[in-house]
Amino acid sequence: MNMNKELLEILACPRCHGALEALGDNADEGLSCPACAVVYPVRDDIPVMLVEEAVPLADWQRGQRQAAR
């Protein structure tokens, strides 16, 4: 996903409303919220900005790319 820098600047974490950081080249992997320590995955070039779809950062770093159900 080639996310526009301006778009990334206006997106916010749906949980805490904090700033997000891109993971991977051009946010092609996910969007991380450092304050909440979660990653919002990008699927089919669309960021999934739902709290229930967020993956804990520790799980993401271990390779888990989907939220536990």
OpenMM code with the backbone's topology and positions (N, CA, C; nanometers):
from openmm import Vec3, app, unit

residues = "MET ASN MET ASN LYS GLU LEU LEU GLU ILE LEU ALA CYS PRO ARG CYS HIS GLY ALA LEU GLU ALA LEU GLY ASP ASN ALA ASP GLU GLY LEU SER CYS PRO ALA CYS ALA VAL VAL TYR PRO VAL ARG ASP ASP ILE PRO VAL MET LEU VAL GLU GLU ALA VAL PRO LEU ALA ASP TRP GLN ARG GLY GLN ARG GLN ALA ALA ARG".split()
positions = [
    Vec3(0.0851, -0.1172, 0.0000),
    Vec3(0.0000, 0.0000, 0.0000),
    Vec3(0.0893, 0.1230, 0.0000),
    Vec3(0.0667, 0.2089, -0.0895),
    Vec3(0.1457, 0.3307, -0.0963),
    Vec3(0.0645, 0.4425, -0.0324),
    Vec3(0.0710, 0.4495, 0.1002),
    Vec3(-0.0116, 0.5457, 0.1728),
    Vec3(0.0443, 0.6860, 0.1596),
    Vec3(-0.0421, 0.7752, 0.1262),
    Vec3(-0.0086, 0.9160, 0.1158),
    Vec3(0.0329, 0.9675, 0.2533),
    Vec3(0.1437, 1.0417, 0.2580),
    Vec3(0.1943, 1.0923, 0.3853),
    Vec3(0.0913, 1.1804, 0.4560),
    Vec3(0.0179, 1.2598, 0.3803),
    Vec3(-0.0842, 1.3470, 0.4392),
    Vec3(-0.1976, 1.2648, 0.5018),
    Vec3(-0.2327, 1.1542, 0.4375),
    Vec3(-0.3371, 1.0672, 0.4928),
    Vec3(-0.2895, 1.0067, 0.6239),
    Vec3(-0.1661, 0.9593, 0.6274),
    Vec3(-0.1118, 0.9013, 0.7498),
    Vec3(-0.1117, 1.0037, 0.8630),
    Vec3(-0.0864, 1.1288, 0.8310),
    Vec3(-0.0836, 1.2334, 0.9331),
    Vec3(-0.2207, 1.2612, 0.9934),
    Vec3(-0.3289, 1.2389, 0.9184),
    Vec3(-0.4618, 1.2685, 0.9731),
    Vec3(-0.5286, 1.1466, 1.0351),
    Vec3(-0.4789, 1.0262, 1.0041),
    Vec3(-0.5355, 0.9068, 1.0666),
    Vec3(-0.4964, 0.9032, 1.2140),
    Vec3(-0.5866, 0.8537, 1.2965),
    Vec3(-0.5609, 0.8437, 1.4401),
    Vec3(-0.6094, 0.7098, 1.4908),
    Vec3(-0.5513, 0.6657, 1.5991),
    Vec3(-0.5930, 0.5419, 1.6636),
    Vec3(-0.7388, 0.5554, 1.7067),
    Vec3(-0.8238, 0.4606, 1.6708),
    Vec3(-0.9646, 0.4700, 1.7102),
    Vec3(-0.9863, 0.4507, 1.8605),
    Vec3(-0.8881, 0.3946, 1.9301),
    Vec3(-0.9006, 0.3730, 2.0743),
    Vec3(-0.8611, 0.4967, 2.1537),
    Vec3(-0.7399, 0.5496, 2.1292),
    Vec3(-0.6889, 0.6608, 2.2108),
    Vec3(-0.6797, 0.7926, 2.1343),
    Vec3(-0.7037, 0.7878, 2.0043),
    Vec3(-0.6969, 0.9045, 1.9160),
    Vec3(-0.5548, 0.9588, 1.9006),
    Vec3(-0.4557, 0.8754, 1.9320),
    Vec3(-0.3166, 0.9145, 1.9171),
    Vec3(-0.2665, 0.8950, 1.7748),
    Vec3(-0.1470, 0.9436, 1.7500),
    Vec3(-0.0836, 0.9329, 1.6183),
    Vec3(-0.0436, 0.7879, 1.5891),
    Vec3(-0.0448, 0.7532, 1.4615),
    Vec3(-0.0077, 0.6195, 1.4169),
    Vec3(0.1246, 0.6243, 1.3435),
    Vec3(0.1956, 0.5126, 1.3457),
    Vec3(0.3218, 0.4996, 1.2748),
    Vec3(0.3089, 0.3884, 1.1718),
    Vec3(0.3667, 0.4108, 1.0552),
    Vec3(0.3629, 0.3125, 0.9479),
    Vec3(0.4593, 0.1980, 0.9775),
    Vec3(0.4163, 0.0769, 0.9498),
    Vec3(0.5024, -0.0408, 0.9589),
    Vec3(0.5294, -0.0904, 0.8178),
    Vec3(0.6518, -0.1208, 0.7897),
    Vec3(0.6868, -0.1664, 0.6552),
    Vec3(0.7031, -0.0488, 0.5615),
    Vec3(0.7345, -0.0795, 0.4392),
    Vec3(0.7502, 0.0245, 0.3374),
    Vec3(0.6139, 0.0816, 0.3025),
    Vec3(0.5993, 0.2123, 0.3193),
    Vec3(0.4756, 0.2818, 0.2829),
    Vec3(0.3529, 0.2278, 0.3557),
    Vec3(0.3680, 0.1830, 0.4780),
    Vec3(0.2579, 0.1321, 0.5604),
    Vec3(0.1904, 0.0115, 0.4967),
    Vec3(0.2681, -0.0715, 0.4257),
    Vec3(0.2077, -0.1858, 0.3588),
    Vec3(0.1791, -0.3019, 0.4531),
    Vec3(0.2322, -0.2980, 0.5742),
    Vec3(0.2064, -0.4057, 0.6700),
    Vec3(0.0972, -0.3688, 0.7690),
    Vec3(0.1082, -0.2509, 0.8262),
    Vec3(0.0100, -0.2106, 0.9255),
    Vec3(0.0404, -0.0727, 0.9786),
    Vec3(-0.0466, -0.0259, 1.0662),
    Vec3(-0.0318, 0.1034, 1.1311),
    Vec3(-0.0255, 0.0790, 1.2809),
    Vec3(0.0819, 0.1232, 1.3417),
    Vec3(0.1060, 0.0977, 1.4829),
    Vec3(0.0689, 0.2186, 1.5678),
    Vec3(0.0056, 0.1924, 1.6828),
    Vec3(-0.0208, 0.2961, 1.7816),
    Vec3(0.0740, 0.2714, 1.8982),
    Vec3(0.1766, 0.3553, 1.9130),
    Vec3(0.2717, 0.3355, 2.0229),
    Vec3(0.2069, 0.3485, 2.1607),
    Vec3(0.1082, 0.4340, 2.1751),
    Vec3(0.0444, 0.4549, 2.3049),
    Vec3(-0.0342, 0.3324, 2.3505),
    Vec3(-0.1026, 0.2680, 2.2583),
    Vec3(-0.1843, 0.1502, 2.2916),
    Vec3(-0.1081, 0.0192, 2.2726),
    Vec3(0.0072, 0.0251, 2.2077),
    Vec3(0.0887, -0.0936, 2.1772),
    Vec3(0.0097, -0.1958, 2.0970),
    Vec3(-0.0591, -0.1460, 1.9919),
    Vec3(-0.1328, -0.2331, 1.9011),
    Vec3(-0.0995, -0.1951, 1.7577),
    Vec3(-0.1303, -0.2880, 1.6670),
    Vec3(-0.1126, -0.2652, 1.5242),
    Vec3(-0.2466, -0.2871, 1.4553),
    Vec3(-0.2830, -0.1922, 1.3707),
    Vec3(-0.4014, -0.2067, 1.2869),
    Vec3(-0.3525, -0.2597, 1.1527),
    Vec3(-0.3955, -0.3797, 1.1137),
    Vec3(-0.3425, -0.4412, 0.9917),
    Vec3(-0.3938, -0.3721, 0.8659),
    Vec3(-0.3185, -0.3907, 0.7583),
    Vec3(-0.3610, -0.3452, 0.6263),
    Vec3(-0.3944, -0.4704, 0.5470),
    Vec3(-0.5171, -0.4776, 0.4973),
    Vec3(-0.5619, -0.5929, 0.4185),
    Vec3(-0.6137, -0.5430, 0.2838),
    Vec3(-0.5631, -0.6011, 0.1782),
    Vec3(-0.6021, -0.5603, 0.0428),
    Vec3(-0.5863, -0.4104, 0.0246),
    Vec3(-0.4763, -0.3570, 0.0739),
    Vec3(-0.4415, -0.2147, 0.0643),
    Vec3(-0.5353, -0.1224, 0.1409),
    Vec3(-0.6118, -0.1761, 0.2339),
    Vec3(-0.7053, -0.0957, 0.3136),
    Vec3(-0.6712, -0.1123, 0.4608),
    Vec3(-0.6394, -0.0029, 0.5316),
    Vec3(-0.6143, -0.0157, 0.6753),
    Vec3(-0.7431, -0.0499, 0.7494),
    Vec3(-0.7362, -0.1521, 0.8322),
    Vec3(-0.8527, -0.1963, 0.9099),
    Vec3(-0.8463, -0.1237, 1.0444),
    Vec3(-0.9201, -0.0155, 1.0548),
    Vec3(-0.9128, 0.0731, 1.1706),
    Vec3(-1.0253, 0.0436, 1.2706),
    Vec3(-1.0391, -0.0820, 1.3073),
    Vec3(-1.1380, -0.1251, 1.4053),
    Vec3(-1.0660, -0.1734, 1.5302),
    Vec3(-1.1094, -0.1268, 1.6459),
    Vec3(-1.0445, -0.1642, 1.7718),
    Vec3(-1.0415, -0.3155, 1.7885),
    Vec3(-1.1488, -0.3827, 1.7532),
    Vec3(-1.1545, -0.5284, 1.7711),
    Vec3(-1.0648, -0.6042, 1.6731),
    Vec3(-1.0139, -0.5384, 1.5702),
    Vec3(-0.9224, -0.6015, 1.4748),
    Vec3(-0.7761, -0.5707, 1.5048),
    Vec3(-0.7502, -0.4860, 1.6028),
    Vec3(-0.6132, -0.4501, 1.6384),
    Vec3(-0.5405, -0.5707, 1.6969),
    Vec3(-0.4145, -0.5830, 1.6606),
    Vec3(-0.3308, -0.6926, 1.7084),
    Vec3(-0.2306, -0.6338, 1.8084),
    Vec3(-0.2194, -0.6932, 1.9280),
    Vec3(-0.1175, -0.6436, 2.0218),
    Vec3(0.0202, -0.6434, 1.9559),
    Vec3(0.0963, -0.5395, 1.9815),
    Vec3(0.2270, -0.5235, 1.9180),
    Vec3(0.3172, -0.6440, 1.9440),
    Vec3(0.3150, -0.6977, 2.0639),
    Vec3(0.3988, -0.8145, 2.0959),
    Vec3(0.3604, -0.9342, 2.0082),
    Vec3(0.2305, -0.9550, 1.9862),
    Vec3(0.1852, -1.0642, 1.8992),
    Vec3(0.2271, -1.0381, 1.7550),
    Vec3(0.2143, -0.9132, 1.7106),
    Vec3(0.2518, -0.8754, 1.5741),
    Vec3(0.3995, -0.9054, 1.5501),
    Vec3(0.4836, -0.8729, 1.6465),
    Vec3(0.6270, -0.8956, 1.6330),
    Vec3(0.6611, -1.0443, 1.6311),
    Vec3(0.5742, -1.1274, 1.6867),
    Vec3(0.5935, -1.2736, 1.6822),
    Vec3(0.5364, -1.3338, 1.5546),
    Vec3(0.4753, -1.2512, 1.4683),
    Vec3(0.4251, -1.3003, 1.3404),
    Vec3(0.2753, -1.3177, 1.3329),
    Vec3(0.2049, -1.2954, 1.4418),
    Vec3(0.0587, -1.3065, 1.4397),
    Vec3(0.0028, -1.1817, 1.3749),
    Vec3(-0.0733, -1.1970, 1.2676),
    Vec3(-0.1230, -1.0819, 1.1925),
    Vec3(-0.2741, -1.0632, 1.2034),
    Vec3(-0.3391, -1.1411, 1.2891),
    Vec3(-0.4838, -1.1259, 1.3094),
    Vec3(-0.5121, -1.1219, 1.4588),
    Vec3(-0.6146, -1.0464, 1.4945),
    Vec3(-0.6546, -1.0361, 1.6341),
    Vec3(-0.7058, -1.1702, 1.6833),
    Vec3(-0.6768, -1.2015, 1.8079),
    Vec3(-0.7287, -1.3247, 1.8689),
    Vec3(-0.8788, -1.3101, 1.8854),
    Vec3(-0.9482, -1.4110, 1.8577),
    Vec3(-1.0952, -1.4093, 1.8675),
    Vec3(-1.1403, -1.4775, 1.9928),
] * unit.nanometer
topology = app.Topology()
chain = topology.addChain("A")
for resn in residues:
    res = topology.addResidue(resn, chain)
    for name in ("N", "CA", "C"):
        topology.addAtom(name, app.Element.getBySymbol(name[0]), res)
